[in-house]
Amino acid sequence: MFNFITAANVNTAILALEHMANIWRIEGTEGRITDDHDWQVLRKITFETQGRKCCNCGAHDVRIDVHHIIPIGSPRGTNHLSNLSVLCFECHKSIHPWMSP
């Protein structure tokens, strides 16, 4: 009856649900993260959803960062996925010249 259900499908579904649970937990705190583990989870989700290439120049075989579009220190800056983008280090540094490798 359910021939389309495979171990791979189930594992993918479980991973997706775990990601959603993490997102809901993080975004439930209005996008404010105080725990490094939460940031690492959110970075991983950002890379998985947006890919591991720079959304500005397309670089992919270099250091890749997660960038806050609206700075996290501003009143509207959050860690919501809608406020995050993937940038290579060079493009990220062009936005934040104070960054160092």
C-alpha positions in Angstrom: 0.0 0.0 0.0 2.8 2.5 0.9 5.5 1.3 -1.5 6.9 4.9 -1.7 8.0 4.8 1.9 11.7 3.9 2.2 14.3 4.3 4.9 15.8 7.2 3.0 12.4 9.0 2.9 11.8 8.4 6.6 15.3 9.7 7.5 14.8 12.8 5.3 11.4 13.4 7.0 13.0 13.0 10.5 15.8 15.4 9.6 13.3 18.0 8.2 11.2 17.8 11.4 14.3 18.2 13.6 15.3 21.2 11.6 11.8 22.7 11.9 11.8 22.1 15.7 15.1 23.9 16.0 13.9 26.8 13.9 10.7 27.1 15.9 12.6 27.0 19.2 15.1 29.7 18.0 12.5 31.9 16.3 10.2 31.5 19.3 12.7 33.5 21.3 12.2 36.3 18.7 15.3 35.2 16.9 17.7 36.0 19.8 20.3 33.3 20.3 22.4 33.2 23.5 23.7 29.7 23.0 26.5 28.9 20.6 25.0 25.5 19.9 21.8 27.1 18.6 23.9 29.4 16.3 25.7 26.3 14.9 22.4 24.6 14.3 21.0 27.7 12.5 24.2 28.0 10.4 23.9 24.4 9.4 20.2 24.9 8.4 21.1 28.1 6.5 23.8 26.2 4.5 21.4 23.3 3.8 18.5 25.6 2.7 20.6 28.1 0.8 23.5 26.0 -0.3 27.2 26.4 0.4 28.0 29.0 -2.2 28.1 32.8 -2.0 24.8 34.4 -2.9 26.7 37.4 -4.1 29.5 36.1 -6.3 28.8 32.4 -6.5 32.1 31.3 -4.9 31.9 27.8 -3.3 35.4 26.4 -2.8 36.3 29.1 -0.3 35.4 30.0 3.3 31.7 30.5 3.5 29.9 32.6 6.2 26.4 33.2 7.3 25.6 36.9 7.1 22.9 38.9 9.0 21.2 41.1 6.3 19.8 43.4 9.0 22.6 43.5 11.6 21.9 41.5 14.7 22.7 44.4 17.0 19.9 46.6 15.5 16.3 46.5 16.9 15.0 44.6 13.8 18.0 42.3 13.4 17.2 38.7 14.2 18.5 35.2 13.6 15.4 34.3 11.6 16.2 32.5 8.4 14.7 35.3 6.4 17.4 37.6 7.8 20.3 35.3 6.9 22.3 34.9 3.7 25.3 32.9 2.7 28.4 34.9 1.7 32.0 34.0 0.9 34.5 35.6 3.3 35.6 38.2 0.7 32.0 39.4 0.0 31.3 39.3 3.8 34.4 41.3 4.5 33.4 43.9 1.9 30.2 44.5 3.9 32.1 44.4 7.3 35.7 45.7 6.6 36.7 45.1 10.2 36.4 41.3 9.7 39.6 39.3 9.8 40.3 35.7 8.7 
